[in-house]
Amino acid sequence: MRIRRELHEAAATLSGADKAMKETIARIGLPDFARGRRSQDHFAHLVRAICGQQLSGAAAATIHGRVVSALGGTVSPEVMVATSVEKLRAAGLSMAKVRAVQDLAERVLSGELELNRVARMPDDEVVSALTQVRGIGSWTAEMFLMFQLGRLNVWPTTDLGVRKGYALIHGLALPPESKELELLGDDYRPFRSVAAWYCWRALDDK
């Protein structure tokens, strides 16, 4: 009930802040923003995110499935560091991604990255902590905030889908650049994650 109430509030706030967004919300309906629907632990989520970088959805799912099999079905830091580079490469990971998932595992095991604390950390601190890991950039950290931690005020301005969706909603000839979009998103606080969701859905709806 609380989540649904927040999403109603988000839709109302965004509608009041932006006429073009209001029309999109009226057409698409209440957001189905996946808050609080976490189906795996933080480490496993990040491993999946790294596996899927720069791949289509189908290819990402295939590679991730092979990696899970290579780990014996248990995606944990302990199993990851015990799995050979050769086995991970054979599962389909590039060398850069092998280094990334191993660096993630090593940082978690050493205590340098305390994934059990991130749910209590502010957004900027979570991004700062995660981007210390090899292969995790701001976009991956922002997706983690939105879809793993359910944070409602994330505005992923480097995401091409958000930029294109914003342009479509507002009738712009070209997507705004990231710096411009950062300012344009101020009116959507404190529900910028939901605004980003509507930008993605506007593209799907088209």
N, C-alpha and C positions, 0 to 999 in steps of 0.2 A: 504493500500500500504506500509506503513512504517513497519508494522509487517512482511509482506512478504519479504521485502527487508532485514530486520534484520535476518530472518531465512535463506535466501539465503547466507548472509554473514557468519552466524554461520556454515552452512554446508560446505562452502568453507574453513573456518578457521580450522574446525575439520579435513577435508580431508587433508589439508596441514600439519597438526600437527602429524597425525598418519595414517600410510599406512593401517593398519587393519581396522581402523574406516572408512577410505576412501572407502574400499571395501563394508563395511556395508551400508554406505550412498548411494553408487551407486546402491545397490540392493534394498534398502527400499525407497529411494527417499527423497524429501524435507520433513523436519520434520513438523508434524502437532501439534506443541507445542501450547497448549491452552492459549496463551498469550492474555490478554485483553478480555477474554470471560466470565468474571465473571457474574454469573446469580443470585447471592444472596449476601446479605450484609455479612460483616466480621463475625459478631456474629453468624449468621445462619450457615455460612460455618464451623466455629469452632465447633459448636454444632453437626453438621453432622459428622465431623471428629472424635469427641469423641465417638459418638454413634457407629461408625464403627470400632473402635479399636479392633484388634484381632478377627475380624469376617470375614467370606467370603463376597464377594460382595452382593450376594442375601440376606444373613442374615442381613447384615448391612442396606441394603435398606429397609427391612421389619421393623426392629427395629426403624429406623429413621422415617419412615412413621407413626408408632404408636406414637412416641414421638410428632411429629408435630400435630397429632390429639389430643393428650392429652393437648397440648398447645392451642387448639382451632384454629389451622392453623396459628397462629402468633408466630414466633420464635423470641422473643425479650427478653432482660434482664428483663424488667418489668414483663412480663408474666411468665418467668421462675421462678423468686423468689416467685411469687404468687401461683405457682403450687405445690401441696403437694408432699412430698417424696413418699407417697403411690401411687399416680397417676403415677408418673414417673417410679416407680418400676413395676407397673402393665403394663406399656407400654413395658417393657422388659429390662430396664436398670438395670445393677448391682448397688449395693450400691456405689461402687467406682466411677462409671460413673455418678450417681446422684450427688455425692459430687463434681465431676469435673464440670458438667454443672452449678451447683449452684454457685460454687466458681467463675467460669468465669463470670456469670451474676452479682454477687456481686461486683467483681472487676471493671467491666465496669460501673456499677451504681455509685460506690464510686468515680470514676475518677482515680483510681489507674492504670487501663489499659485503655488507650485512643485509641480505635480502629480506630477512625477517623483520627489519626495521623500516623498510621503505613505505609501508602503508601509513606510518605515522609521520613521515617527512613531508615538508612542503614540496610543491611541484618542482621548483628550481633546484632544490637540493637533490631530488631524485634524478633529474636530468644530469646534474653535475656528477653524481656518483656513477651513473650508468655509462656516461660517455668517457669515463676513464678506461673502460674495457676496450680492448682492441676490437675494431669492427662494429662497435655500437656508436652510431651518430645521434644527432639530436632528433631526427625523424623517428628512429626506432625507439628512443626513449619516450618521445611524445605518444607513440602508439601504445607503449606499455602503460603510460599514465592513463590514457583514455580507456583502453579495452581490458587491461588487467586490474588496474586500481580503480577504475570507474570515476576518474576525476572529470568534473564537468566544465572546467574553465581552461581547457587546453586549446590552443589555436595554432595548428601546424601549418605555418605560412609557406614552408618549402614544398608542401605536398601539391603536386601538379593537379590532382583531382579537385582539391579544395579551391585552388586558384581558378581552374576552368569552371567549376560549379558556381563560384561567386560571380564570374563574368556572365555566365548564362542567366543566372537569377536576375542580374541587374542590367542585362542587355548591353554589355560591353563588347566591343569588337575584339579586344585582346584581354587575356587574363592579366590581372594586376601583378606587378613584381612583388616579391616576398616582403620587402621593406614597406611598400605601399599597403599591402594587405594587412600587415601588422597594425597599422594605424586604423584601417577601415574596420578592424575587428573590435575596436574599443567599445563600440556601442552594444556589442553582444555580451559583455561581461554581466554576470558571472557564469554565463552558459555558452561560452565559445565552443566547447566540445560539441554541443548540440547543433550550433550553427554550422560547424564543419560537417557534421553528419548530414544536415540538409543540403549542403553543397554537393556532397557525394551522391545523395539520393536524387538531386536535380539532374545530374548527368545520367543516372540510371533511368530516370523517368523519361528523359528525352529519347 
